[in-house]
């Protein structure tokens, strides 16, 4: 991505994608630790992008 220029909209879109990945990874880590694999409402909303 060297020499790549991003608009403000590009950066925001990338940040939203990173937040989704981070949220999913946090949920998965907690699910592994607790054995509770029900998709919670917050994560579902995050993944939908609402």
C-alpha positions as CSV (number, residue, x, y, z in Angstrom):
1,X,0.0,0.0,0.0
2,X,3.1,2.2,-0.3
3,X,2.4,5.5,-2.1
4,X,-1.4,4.8,-1.9
5,X,-3.4,7.9,-1.1
6,X,-6.8,7.5,0.6
7,X,-9.6,10.0,0.8
8,X,-11.3,10.6,4.1
9,X,-14.2,8.4,2.9
10,X,-11.7,5.6,2.1
11,X,-10.1,5.8,5.5
12,X,-13.5,5.8,7.3
13,X,-14.6,2.7,5.2
14,X,-11.4,0.9,6.1
15,X,-11.8,1.8,9.8
16,X,-15.3,0.5,9.8
17,X,-14.1,-2.8,8.3
18,X,-11.3,-3.1,10.9
19,X,-13.8,-2.5,13.7
20,X,-16.0,-5.3,12.4
21,X,-13.0,-7.7,12.2
22,X,-11.9,-6.6,15.7
23,X,-15.4,-7.1,17.1
24,X,-15.7,-10.5,15.5
25,X,-12.3,-11.6,16.8
26,X,-13.2,-10.4,20.4
27,X,-16.5,-12.2,20.3
28,X,-14.8,-15.4,19.0
29,X,-12.1,-15.2,21.7
30,X,-14.8,-14.8,24.4
31,X,-16.9,-17.6,22.9
32,X,-13.9,-20.0,23.1
33,X,-13.2,-19.0,26.7
34,X,-16.8,-19.3,27.9
35,X,-18.2,-21.9,25.5
36,X,-21.1,-19.5,24.8
37,X,-21.4,-19.3,21.0
38,X,-24.7,-17.4,20.7
39,X,-24.3,-14.4,18.5
40,X,-25.1,-11.4,20.7
41,X,-27.2,-8.5,19.5
42,X,-24.3,-6.0,19.6
43,X,-22.0,-8.1,17.4
44,X,-24.8,-8.8,15.0
45,X,-25.4,-5.0,14.6
46,X,-21.7,-4.4,14.2
47,X,-21.4,-7.0,11.5
48,X,-24.5,-5.6,9.7
49,X,-22.9,-2.2,9.7
50,X,-25.8,-0.4,11.5
